[in-house]
Amino acid sequence: MALRVPAGLPAVDSLRQEGVEVLSEYEDKALKIGILNLMPIKITTETDLARLFASSPMPVEMTLFEPATHTSKTTPAEHLSRYYEKFSHYGANQFDGFIITGAPLERVDFEDVDYWKELCHIMDASLTFARSTLYICWAAFAALYHRYGIGKQMYDTKISGIYPHRVTSPCSLTSGFDDEFYVPHSRFIGFDRGEIESHPSLSIIAESDDAGVYIIGDANGRDFYITGHSEYSPLTLDTEYRRDLGKGMNPSIPVNYYRDNNPELEPVVRWRSHSRLLFNNWLNYYVSPRSVCGIIER
């Protein structure tokens, strides 16, 4: 199907080189998806998400946002001014779906984040301007802290690699998932599982024995909090690993990532099908106003 993005967005050329078809015509009845991109290297994240939406059976229009109260130091200003909007005020049903990405702020207290107040406003407003919101990685921790007072737990060792998961509370978001599926993780923080279970309005949908809780959903099935990075491209973890090596951080080799666990060999992609299914299920069952699931007798 078609994906509509701002004209000239670098993601288009990257995806064309990967063999993704770029369409010149566009269907008007597209799902409107807003993305608040908090990642420092924004071009990588917007390309990863564009790749997923381009594989959707439904047409999608993608609008990019950055915080108004923060100035990015790692993405060119001309790129931001051309392709991004500052989030201000959006009314009811402005978007069909909304995504807030992760950010490298794990070691910073939430209240010390320079755009924290603005982020809280956006998270609150999302309840009125979108049908469903996905919170990815750090954003999931930030949202659950803001809404439920659930704190993050710091780990001594980074969770980095591709981990096996299982569904623990099936819902439409996990429709078609295998009994075991793989997800990339890259973080120093996690949750106390018991603290999540103490909130009757939250449900642990999927988790991993090694990486911990993966997907949390609210009681009305509106919003989802995702601790992993199923949107990652094949080389994202490799880039992070070599970046940390260059900084002298002595990182562990990402688990289940390189062939034979050898960083000199290529990564083995184990998460692509799950990633597409996750985002397509979200669009189909929670974002689309025309979504219908179940059995119809006649």
Disulfide bonds with the S-S distance in Angstrom:
none
